[in-house]
Amino acid sequence: MEHRLNTDRDENIAIARWRTAQYQERLQQTRDILHSALGSNHEIDWEKLVEEYSQIEPKPESPIYYECRPERPQSTSPELFNYLEYPPEPQRADEKYQSSVDADARESAFIYDYEAWAKNVKQTEAENQKRYDENTAATERRNSEHDQEIAKWQKLNERIEIENRKRREKYEADLAKWDEGRVRQENEVVKLKADYEALNPIAVKYYCKLVLSFSKLPDGLNREFDFDYFAESKILIVDHALPAPDDLVRVKEVKYIKSTDEFVEVLYSDNEFGQIYDDVLYQICLRTLHELFAGDKGNALTAIVFNGWVESVDKATGRDTKGCVLSVQAGRDEFKNINLARVDRKACFRALKGIGSSTLRSLIPIAPILKIDRDDKRFVASHEVAGELDERFNLAAMDWEDFEHLIRELFEKEFCKPGCEVKVTQASRDGGVDSVVFDPDPIHGGKTVIQAKRYTNTVGVGFVRELWGTVLNEGAMKGILVTTADYGPDAYEFAKGKPLVLLDGANLLHLLERHGHKAKIDIKEAKRILAKSES
């Protein structure tokens, strides 16, 4: 119930209708889970798989180069100066002097004028020399400035050239790396296709994972699942997470109450909502069977066992609870004769001899028809190692087999929860699986493979590629690589975007200390000890 201060009654009524429509649209999407998948092609297109499900980054874009280079500075000289003209030299034959009666007076006048002329000439020469000197200095100054401008221009062009070269080299390196990743991805797809057609269990499970991953349920409904596959019988087991009742929309209508100026959400009755909830679960079950059979272009599946698990909160105790609430086995030939567009979902489930309580909303757990088998004959008995550690114990120099058991013991504490198991495999030193974690949680759990490398050199990308291949081959959800050394940058780059965890020596010591143990890692000391033991 929501109180409103808005006094515009018509506007509030419109808001209530709009919110009702939003709830109804969300619910309708949920109630149309099965029909929305019937018209789609669920087969994986091998040619498009590299682009659609690639683990590599997008193709790098061509860099933007600096093309607008500045023009070369042009030299400009100062304007040429004008020399001052010299005054005319006085002449004795000048009428000015001839008119003088007295010869001495004429001579004196001439001498006076001549001296004045000479003085004027000297001043003109001095002024012309000054103009010349100033022009010369201005020319030299302008030439110096021009030289400086040319130097700056050249330096700027060099920087532009260097930056363009860096961008070109980075682009070429990124493109080469992308090409390498794409080729690797194409090879992985080719191998996946061949393994899938050869009924390799790991490849079949991975293919089925792709089929369901490309098919999204309506917003708010997560799609989480786990598989097991038997190549001899071509039976696939699917453990699939189902929504809890609280995950679905329960609001039937939103009303605006004029008298109290508030919004009220009208919920479906328990019986109405129960029918909706049960129908959604049956739809998810039938849709998953349909998608897997329809997507199985290699005929790897003759039958599928679907186990639907629900994780919820027990209303009586407030504790988290999870259990399998429905389970059904369907054969390919039997299932393809069903017209899913017209069936009653519950009746169809019952006709397939599915098991579950009469009302799924009661969340009564049932025993699955078939369970995922996690037994592995490679596992051997483990022994305790951590108790022997102290601050003086150098992990990098310990026996490699003891190191693997130490990692098993450490992760057994790290994954400590009911039903979770950590097992160590037979000692082979072949770089395969050293330990396996089994988390029984059907939604968030699964298999995690662990490789332990008691190592004194930097761990390169080869070991990480090996771990990724092991994760795929084992059908695991995650891979963890633990070493006493460090990882190279190429190792971290390859692990980026993949469900891989790289723990170096520092992380290992921190993990040990978190679980009450102390040790040290001294690479130099370990190299001396190991070299001495091998000699």
Summary of the structure (lengths in Angstrom):
residues: 535
radius of gyration: 44.1
end to end distance: 81.2
largest distance: 157.2
contacts: 1449
relative contact order: 0.09
helix: 47%
strand: 16%
